[in-house]
Amino acid sequence: MQPFVYETAVVYESSGQFLGNIRRTVQELKRTHPQLRNYALADLALHRGRKAVSVTLYFQPKN
């Protein structure tokens, strides 16, 4: 199995909203990509932009 990487941008007003957006994104990815059923979120990278935070999610196969 190959690692899976997903990039998105998140606009937020609070840290709680930001984390909630990331959680919903992970849930939606797992729902729309059946191959992720056997994957786990391994890492994420954040890069702050002017109006949004760029988020890169790294998934790898579960052991």
PyMOL Python script that loads the backbone (N, CA, C, O; Angstrom):
from pymol import cmd

cmd.read_pdbstr("""\
ATOM      1  N   MET A   1       0.839  -1.182   0.000  1.00  0.00           N
ATOM      2  CA  MET A   1       0.000   0.000   0.000  1.00  0.00           C
ATOM      3  C   MET A   1       0.883   1.243   0.000  1.00  0.00           C
ATOM      4  O   MET A   1       1.936   1.281   0.637  1.00  0.00           O
ATOM      5  N   GLN A   2       0.434   2.241  -0.719  1.00  0.00           N
ATOM      6  CA  GLN A   2       1.166   3.491  -0.832  1.00  0.00           C
ATOM      7  C   GLN A   2       0.621   4.520   0.158  1.00  0.00           C
ATOM      8  O   GLN A   2      -0.560   4.481   0.500  1.00  0.00           O
ATOM      9  N   PRO A   3       1.478   5.446   0.624  1.00  0.00           N
ATOM     10  CA  PRO A   3       0.981   6.547   1.458  1.00  0.00           C
ATOM     11  C   PRO A   3      -0.021   7.385   0.654  1.00  0.00           C
ATOM     12  O   PRO A   3       0.010   7.389  -0.577  1.00  0.00           O
ATOM     13  N   PHE A   4      -0.891   8.079   1.347  1.00  0.00           N
ATOM     14  CA  PHE A   4      -1.899   8.934   0.727  1.00  0.00           C
ATOM     15  C   PHE A   4      -1.723  10.334   1.291  1.00  0.00           C
ATOM     16  O   PHE A   4      -1.667  10.509   2.508  1.00  0.00           O
ATOM     17  N   VAL A   5      -1.635  11.344   0.413  1.00  0.00           N
ATOM     18  CA  VAL A   5      -1.431  12.729   0.840  1.00  0.00           C
ATOM     19  C   VAL A   5      -2.580  13.564   0.289  1.00  0.00           C
ATOM     20  O   VAL A   5      -2.962  13.419  -0.872  1.00  0.00           O
ATOM     21  N   TYR A   6      -3.129  14.443   1.134  1.00  0.00           N
ATOM     22  CA  TYR A   6      -4.229  15.314   0.740  1.00  0.00           C
ATOM     23  C   TYR A   6      -3.913  16.727   1.190  1.00  0.00           C
ATOM     24  O   TYR A   6      -3.496  16.943   2.328  1.00  0.00           O
ATOM     25  N   GLU A   7      -4.111  17.697   0.293  1.00  0.00           N
ATOM     26  CA  GLU A   7      -3.863  19.100   0.626  1.00  0.00           C
ATOM     27  C   GLU A   7      -5.153  19.889   0.519  1.00  0.00           C
ATOM     28  O   GLU A   7      -5.966  19.664  -0.377  1.00  0.00           O
ATOM     29  N   THR A   8      -5.330  20.830   1.459  1.00  0.00           N
ATOM     30  CA  THR A   8      -6.497  21.697   1.457  1.00  0.00           C
ATOM     31  C   THR A   8      -6.129  23.013   2.130  1.00  0.00           C
ATOM     32  O   THR A   8      -5.056  23.131   2.720  1.00  0.00           O
ATOM     33  N   ALA A   9      -7.002  23.988   2.045  1.00  0.00           N
ATOM     34  CA  ALA A   9      -6.827  25.255   2.748  1.00  0.00           C
ATOM     35  C   ALA A   9      -8.012  25.431   3.685  1.00  0.00           C
ATOM     36  O   ALA A   9      -9.152  25.153   3.312  1.00  0.00           O
ATOM     37  N   VAL A  10      -7.742  25.890   4.896  1.00  0.00           N
ATOM     38  CA  VAL A  10      -8.784  26.040   5.911  1.00  0.00           C
ATOM     39  C   VAL A  10      -8.817  27.486   6.386  1.00  0.00           C
ATOM     40  O   VAL A  10      -7.809  28.019   6.851  1.00  0.00           O
ATOM     41  N   VAL A  11      -9.982  28.118   6.267  1.00  0.00           N
ATOM     42  CA  VAL A  11     -10.206  29.448   6.828  1.00  0.00           C
ATOM     43  C   VAL A  11     -10.844  29.231   8.189  1.00  0.00           C
ATOM     44  O   VAL A  11     -11.737  28.396   8.327  1.00  0.00           O
ATOM     45  N   TYR A  12     -10.398  29.972   9.194  1.00  0.00           N
ATOM     46  CA  TYR A  12     -10.923  29.726  10.535  1.00  0.00           C
ATOM     47  C   TYR A  12     -10.984  31.015  11.343  1.00  0.00           C
ATOM     48  O   TYR A  12     -10.334  32.010  11.021  1.00  0.00           O
ATOM     49  N   GLU A  13     -11.788  30.964  12.405  1.00  0.00           N
ATOM     50  CA  GLU A  13     -11.920  32.092  13.326  1.00  0.00           C
ATOM     51  C   GLU A  13     -11.444  31.738  14.721  1.00  0.00           C
ATOM     52  O   GLU A  13     -11.157  32.628  15.522  1.00  0.00           O
ATOM     53  N   SER A  14     -11.355  30.440  15.026  1.00  0.00           N
ATOM     54  CA  SER A  14     -10.896  30.015  16.348  1.00  0.00           C
ATOM     55  C   SER A  14     -10.181  28.673  16.221  1.00  0.00           C
ATOM     56  O   SER A  14     -10.320  27.972  15.219  1.00  0.00           O
ATOM     57  N   SER A  15      -9.418  28.331  17.248  1.00  0.00           N
ATOM     58  CA  SER A  15      -8.692  27.057  17.215  1.00  0.00           C
ATOM     59  C   SER A  15      -9.662  25.876  17.234  1.00  0.00           C
ATOM     60  O   SER A  15      -9.417  24.866  16.572  1.00  0.00           O
ATOM     61  N   GLY A  16     -10.753  25.991  17.980  1.00  0.00           N
ATOM     62  CA  GLY A  16     -11.751  24.924  18.022  1.00  0.00           C
ATOM     63  C   GLY A  16     -12.375  24.688  16.655  1.00  0.00           C
ATOM     64  O   GLY A  16     -12.560  23.544  16.240  1.00  0.00           O
ATOM     65  N   GLN A  17     -12.695  25.764  15.963  1.00  0.00           N
ATOM     66  CA  GLN A  17     -13.261  25.652  14.623  1.00  0.00           C
ATOM     67  C   GLN A  17     -12.240  25.036  13.666  1.00  0.00           C
ATOM     68  O   GLN A  17     -12.591  24.207  12.827  1.00  0.00           O
ATOM     69  N   PHE A  18     -10.986  25.442  13.792  1.00  0.00           N
ATOM     70  CA  PHE A  18      -9.914  24.932  12.939  1.00  0.00           C
ATOM     71  C   PHE A  18      -9.766  23.417  13.100  1.00  0.00           C
ATOM     72  O   PHE A  18      -9.723  22.685  12.111  1.00  0.00           O
ATOM     73  N   LEU A  19      -9.688  22.952  14.347  1.00  0.00           N
ATOM     74  CA  LEU A  19      -9.558  21.512  14.604  1.00  0.00           C
ATOM     75  C   LEU A  19     -10.792  20.746  14.122  1.00  0.00           C
ATOM     76  O   LEU A  19     -10.679  19.648  13.578  1.00  0.00           O
ATOM     77  N   GLY A  20     -11.953  21.331  14.325  1.00  0.00           N
ATOM     78  CA  GLY A  20     -13.189  20.707  13.849  1.00  0.00           C
ATOM     79  C   GLY A  20     -13.194  20.557  12.337  1.00  0.00           C
ATOM     80  O   GLY A  20     -13.635  19.533  11.815  1.00  0.00           O
ATOM     81  N   ASN A  21     -12.706  21.576  11.627  1.00  0.00           N
ATOM     82  CA  ASN A  21     -12.629  21.502  10.165  1.00  0.00           C
ATOM     83  C   ASN A  21     -11.695  20.383   9.715  1.00  0.00           C
ATOM     84  O   ASN A  21     -11.999  19.664   8.764  1.00  0.00           O
ATOM     85  N   ILE A  22     -10.567  20.237  10.392  1.00  0.00           N
ATOM     86  CA  ILE A  22      -9.623  19.174  10.038  1.00  0.00           C
ATOM     87  C   ILE A  22     -10.246  17.805  10.311  1.00  0.00           C
ATOM     88  O   ILE A  22     -10.121  16.897   9.489  1.00  0.00           O
ATOM     89  N   ARG A  23     -10.907  17.651  11.445  1.00  0.00           N
ATOM     90  CA  ARG A  23     -11.562  16.370  11.767  1.00  0.00           C
ATOM     91  C   ARG A  23     -12.618  16.013  10.724  1.00  0.00           C
ATOM     92  O   ARG A  23     -12.694  14.870  10.273  1.00  0.00           O
ATOM     93  N   ARG A  24     -13.433  16.999  10.346  1.00  0.00           N
ATOM     94  CA  ARG A  24     -14.469  16.753   9.338  1.00  0.00           C
ATOM     95  C   ARG A  24     -13.849  16.390   7.989  1.00  0.00           C
ATOM     96  O   ARG A  24     -14.369  15.538   7.270  1.00  0.00           O
ATOM     97  N   THR A  25     -12.740  17.040   7.654  1.00  0.00           N
ATOM     98  CA  THR A  25     -12.052  16.728   6.400  1.00  0.00           C
ATOM     99  C   THR A  25     -11.567  15.286   6.398  1.00  0.00           C
ATOM    100  O   THR A  25     -11.731  14.582   5.401  1.00  0.00           O
ATOM    101  N   VAL A  26     -10.971  14.834   7.500  1.00  0.00           N
ATOM    102  CA  VAL A  26     -10.494  13.447   7.601  1.00  0.00           C
ATOM    103  C   VAL A  26     -11.678  12.482   7.478  1.00  0.00           C
ATOM    104  O   VAL A  26     -11.590  11.489   6.756  1.00  0.00           O
ATOM    105  N   GLN A  27     -12.776  12.764   8.170  1.00  0.00           N
ATOM    106  CA  GLN A  27     -13.957  11.898   8.097  1.00  0.00           C
ATOM    107  C   GLN A  27     -14.509  11.839   6.674  1.00  0.00           C
ATOM    108  O   GLN A  27     -14.864  10.765   6.186  1.00  0.00           O
ATOM    109  N   GLU A  28     -14.580  12.985   6.014  1.00  0.00           N
ATOM    110  CA  GLU A  28     -15.095  13.040   4.644  1.00  0.00           C
ATOM    111  C   GLU A  28     -14.177  12.279   3.681  1.00  0.00           C
ATOM    112  O   GLU A  28     -14.656  11.570   2.795  1.00  0.00           O
ATOM    113  N   LEU A  29     -12.877  12.425   3.853  1.00  0.00           N
ATOM    114  CA  LEU A  29     -11.932  11.688   3.010  1.00  0.00           C
ATOM    115  C   LEU A  29     -12.112  10.186   3.174  1.00  0.00           C
ATOM    116  O   LEU A  29     -12.117   9.448   2.189  1.00  0.00           O
ATOM    117  N   LYS A  30     -12.258   9.734   4.408  1.00  0.00           N
ATOM    118  CA  LYS A  30     -12.431   8.296   4.660  1.00  0.00           C
ATOM    119  C   LYS A  30     -13.760   7.792   4.089  1.00  0.00           C
ATOM    120  O   LYS A  30     -13.865   6.637   3.675  1.00  0.00           O
ATOM    121  N   ARG A  31     -14.766   8.659   4.070  1.00  0.00           N
ATOM    122  CA  ARG A  31     -16.071   8.276   3.530  1.00  0.00           C
ATOM    123  C   ARG A  31     -16.031   8.217   1.991  1.00  0.00           C
ATOM    124  O   ARG A  31     -16.650   7.339   1.391  1.00  0.00           O
ATOM    125  N   THR A  32     -15.311   9.142   1.359  1.00  0.00           N
ATOM    126  CA  THR A  32     -15.303   9.225  -0.103  1.00  0.00           C
ATOM    127  C   THR A  32     -14.181   8.427  -0.765  1.00  0.00           C
ATOM    128  O   THR A  32     -14.209   8.220  -1.978  1.00  0.00           O
ATOM    129  N   HIS A  33     -13.209   7.982   0.001  1.00  0.00           N
ATOM    130  CA  HIS A  33     -12.103   7.178  -0.528  1.00  0.00           C
ATOM    131  C   HIS A  33     -12.055   5.853   0.241  1.00  0.00           C
ATOM    132  O   HIS A  33     -11.362   5.756   1.254  1.00  0.00           O
ATOM    133  N   PRO A  34     -12.773   4.846  -0.222  1.00  0.00           N
ATOM    134  CA  PRO A  34     -12.840   3.567   0.500  1.00  0.00           C
ATOM    135  C   PRO A  34     -11.473   2.944   0.778  1.00  0.00           C
ATOM    136  O   PRO A  34     -11.321   2.202   1.749  1.00  0.00           O
ATOM    137  N   GLN A  35     -10.474   3.236  -0.065  1.00  0.00           N
ATOM    138  CA  GLN A  35      -9.145   2.663   0.164  1.00  0.00           C
ATOM    139  C   GLN A  35      -8.518   3.183   1.451  1.00  0.00           C
ATOM    140  O   GLN A  35      -7.570   2.579   1.953  1.00  0.00           O
ATOM    141  N   LEU A  36      -9.018   4.284   1.996  1.00  0.00           N
ATOM    142  CA  LEU A  36      -8.479   4.829   3.247  1.00  0.00           C
ATOM    143  C   LEU A  36      -9.003   4.088   4.474  1.00  0.00           C
ATOM    144  O   LEU A  36      -8.603   4.400   5.596  1.00  0.00           O
ATOM    145  N   ARG A  37      -9.881   3.122   4.283  1.00  0.00           N
ATOM    146  CA  ARG A  37     -10.416   2.344   5.403  1.00  0.00           C
ATOM    147  C   ARG A  37      -9.286   1.691   6.196  1.00  0.00           C
ATOM    148  O   ARG A  37      -9.378   1.553   7.416  1.00  0.00           O
ATOM    149  N   ASN A  38      -8.230   1.295   5.507  1.00  0.00           N
ATOM    150  CA  ASN A  38      -7.095   0.630   6.155  1.00  0.00           C
ATOM    151  C   ASN A  38      -5.919   1.572   6.397  1.00  0.00           C
ATOM    152  O   ASN A  38      -4.790   1.124   6.595  1.00  0.00           O
ATOM    153  N   TYR A  39      -6.188   2.880   6.380  1.00  0.00           N
ATOM    154  CA  TYR A  39      -5.151   3.878   6.597  1.00  0.00           C
ATOM    155  C   TYR A  39      -5.447   4.670   7.867  1.00  0.00           C
ATOM    156  O   TYR A  39      -6.589   4.742   8.321  1.00  0.00           O
ATOM    157  N   ALA A  40      -4.406   5.257   8.423  1.00  0.00           N
ATOM    158  CA  ALA A  40      -4.548   6.129   9.591  1.00  0.00           C
ATOM    159  C   ALA A  40      -3.834   7.444   9.296  1.00  0.00           C
ATOM    160  O   ALA A  40      -2.842   7.473   8.567  1.00  0.00           O
ATOM    161  N   LEU A  41      -4.344   8.520   9.863  1.00  0.00           N
ATOM    162  CA  LEU A  41      -3.669   9.809   9.736  1.00  0.00           C
ATOM    163  C   LEU A  41      -2.354   9.716  10.491  1.00  0.00           C
ATOM    164  O   LEU A  41      -2.345   9.471  11.698  1.00  0.00           O
ATOM    165  N   ALA A  42      -1.248   9.910   9.792  1.00  0.00           N
ATOM    166  CA  ALA A  42       0.075   9.750  10.391  1.00  0.00           C
ATOM    167  C   ALA A  42       0.692  11.086  10.773  1.00  0.00           C
ATOM    168  O   ALA A  42       1.435  11.169  11.751  1.00  0.00           O
ATOM    169  N   ASP A  43       0.389  12.141  10.006  1.00  0.00           N
ATOM    170  CA  ASP A  43       1.026  13.433  10.254  1.00  0.00           C
ATOM    171  C   ASP A  43       0.237  14.500   9.524  1.00  0.00           C
ATOM    172  O   ASP A  43      -0.597  14.196   8.670  1.00  0.00           O
ATOM    173  N   LEU A  44       0.501  15.743   9.861  1.00  0.00           N
ATOM    174  CA  LEU A  44      -0.059  16.859   9.120  1.00  0.00           C
ATOM    175  C   LEU A  44       0.932  18.003   9.138  1.00  0.00           C
ATOM    176  O   LEU A  44       1.725  18.146  10.069  1.00  0.00           O
ATOM    177  N   ALA A  45       0.875  18.810   8.104  1.00  0.00           N
ATOM    178  CA  ALA A  45       1.739  19.985   7.999  1.00  0.00           C
ATOM    179  C   ALA A  45       0.844  21.204   7.841  1.00  0.00           C
ATOM    180  O   ALA A  45      -0.165  21.154   7.137  1.00  0.00           O
ATOM    181  N   LEU A  46       1.212  22.294   8.494  1.00  0.00           N
ATOM    182  CA  LEU A  46       0.445  23.532   8.446  1.00  0.00           C
ATOM    183  C   LEU A  46       1.337  24.662   7.954  1.00  0.00           C
ATOM    184  O   LEU A  46       2.485  24.795   8.377  1.00  0.00           O
ATOM    185  N   HIS A  47       0.788  25.478   7.051  1.00  0.00           N
ATOM    186  CA  HIS A  47       1.499  26.654   6.567  1.00  0.00           C
ATOM    187  C   HIS A  47       0.507  27.806   6.552  1.00  0.00           C
ATOM    188  O   HIS A  47      -0.492  27.768   5.833  1.00  0.00           O
ATOM    189  N   ARG A  48       0.786  28.826   7.346  1.00  0.00           N
ATOM    190  CA  ARG A  48      -0.134  29.955   7.453  1.00  0.00           C
ATOM    191  C   ARG A  48      -0.010  30.876   6.249  1.00  0.00           C
ATOM    192  O   ARG A  48       1.087  31.287   5.869  1.00  0.00           O
ATOM    193  N   GLY A  49      -1.148  31.189   5.664  1.00  0.00           N
ATOM    194  CA  GLY A  49      -1.222  32.145   4.572  1.00  0.00           C
ATOM    195  C   GLY A  49      -1.899  33.409   5.068  1.00  0.00           C
ATOM    196  O   GLY A  49      -2.163  33.549   6.263  1.00  0.00           O
ATOM    197  N   ARG A  50      -2.176  34.312   4.173  1.00  0.00           N
ATOM    198  CA  ARG A  50      -2.807  35.578   4.574  1.00  0.00           C
ATOM    199  C   ARG A  50      -4.243  35.390   5.055  1.00  0.00           C
ATOM    200  O   ARG A  50      -4.659  35.994   6.043  1.00  0.00           O
ATOM    201  N   LYS A  51      -4.992  34.552   4.351  1.00  0.00           N
ATOM    202  CA  LYS A  51      -6.408  34.400   4.681  1.00  0.00           C
ATOM    203  C   LYS A  51      -6.793  33.000   5.124  1.00  0.00           C
ATOM    204  O   LYS A  51      -7.902  32.784   5.613  1.00  0.00           O
ATOM    205  N   ALA A  52      -5.889  32.052   4.958  1.00  0.00           N
ATOM    206  CA  ALA A  52      -6.210  30.660   5.299  1.00  0.00           C
ATOM    207  C   ALA A  52      -4.933  29.929   5.694  1.00  0.00           C
ATOM    208  O   ALA A  52      -3.821  30.407   5.466  1.00  0.00           O
ATOM    209  N   VAL A  53      -5.121  28.777   6.283  1.00  0.00           N
ATOM    210  CA  VAL A  53      -3.997  27.907   6.631  1.00  0.00           C
ATOM    211  C   VAL A  53      -4.005  26.744   5.645  1.00  0.00           C
ATOM    212  O   VAL A  53      -5.020  26.073   5.461  1.00  0.00           O
ATOM    213  N   SER A  54      -2.871  26.523   5.025  1.00  0.00           N
ATOM    214  CA  SER A  54      -2.701  25.394   4.117  1.00  0.00           C
ATOM    215  C   SER A  54      -2.431  24.156   4.962  1.00  0.00           C
ATOM    216  O   SER A  54      -1.515  24.149   5.785  1.00  0.00           O
ATOM    217  N   VAL A  55      -3.224  23.114   4.761  1.00  0.00           N
ATOM    218  CA  VAL A  55      -3.112  21.894   5.555  1.00  0.00           C
ATOM    219  C   VAL A  55      -2.801  20.723   4.623  1.00  0.00           C
ATOM    220  O   VAL A  55      -3.496  20.500   3.632  1.00  0.00           O
ATOM    221  N   THR A  56      -1.755  19.987   4.956  1.00  0.00           N
ATOM    222  CA  THR A  56      -1.414  18.770   4.228  1.00  0.00           C
ATOM    223  C   THR A  56      -1.562  17.603   5.190  1.00  0.00           C
ATOM    224  O   THR A  56      -0.924  17.569   6.242  1.00  0.00           O
ATOM    225  N   LEU A  57      -2.408  16.643   4.823  1.00  0.00           N
ATOM    226  CA  LEU A  57      -2.672  15.470   5.654  1.00  0.00           C
ATOM    227  C   LEU A  57      -1.941  14.271   5.059  1.00  0.00           C
ATOM    228  O   LEU A  57      -2.041  14.000   3.862  1.00  0.00           O
ATOM    229  N   TYR A  58      -1.211  13.564   5.901  1.00  0.00           N
ATOM    230  CA  TYR A  58      -0.451  12.390   5.476  1.00  0.00           C
ATOM    231  C   TYR A  58      -1.052  11.139   6.119  1.00  0.00           C
ATOM    232  O   TYR A  58      -1.099  11.018   7.343  1.00  0.00           O
ATOM    233  N   PHE A  59      -1.504  10.224   5.285  1.00  0.00           N
ATOM    234  CA  PHE A  59      -2.059   8.957   5.752  1.00  0.00           C
ATOM    235  C   PHE A  59      -1.094   7.837   5.393  1.00  0.00           C
ATOM    236  O   PHE A  59      -0.438   7.881   4.352  1.00  0.00           O
ATOM    237  N   GLN A  60      -1.011   6.836   6.260  1.00  0.00           N
ATOM    238  CA  GLN A  60      -0.238   5.647   5.919  1.00  0.00           C
ATOM    239  C   GLN A  60      -1.000   4.413   6.365  1.00  0.00           C
ATOM    240  O   GLN A  60      -1.860   4.486   7.243  1.00  0.00           O
ATOM    241  N   PRO A  61      -0.680   3.281   5.757  1.00  0.00           N
ATOM    242  CA  PRO A  61      -1.404   2.050   6.080  1.00  0.00           C
ATOM    243  C   PRO A  61      -1.303   1.705   7.562  1.00  0.00           C
ATOM    244  O   PRO A  61      -0.267   1.901   8.198  1.00  0.00           O
ATOM    245  N   LYS A  62      -2.423   1.180   8.100  1.00  0.00           N
ATOM    246  CA  LYS A  62      -2.418   0.694   9.485  1.00  0.00           C
ATOM    247  C   LYS A  62      -1.611  -0.585   9.542  1.00  0.00           C
ATOM    248  O   LYS A  62      -1.558  -1.344   8.574  1.00  0.00           O
ATOM    249  N   ASN A  63      -0.989  -0.817  10.675  1.00  0.00           N
ATOM    250  CA  ASN A  63      -0.205  -2.060  10.841  1.00  0.00           C
ATOM    251  C   ASN A  63      -1.097  -3.231  11.102  1.00  0.00           C
ATOM    252  O   ASN A  63      -0.613  -4.351  11.267  1.00  0.00           O
TER     253      ASN A  63
END
""", "prot")
cmd.dss("prot")
cmd.show_as("cartoon", "prot")
cmd.util.cbc("prot")
cmd.orient("prot")
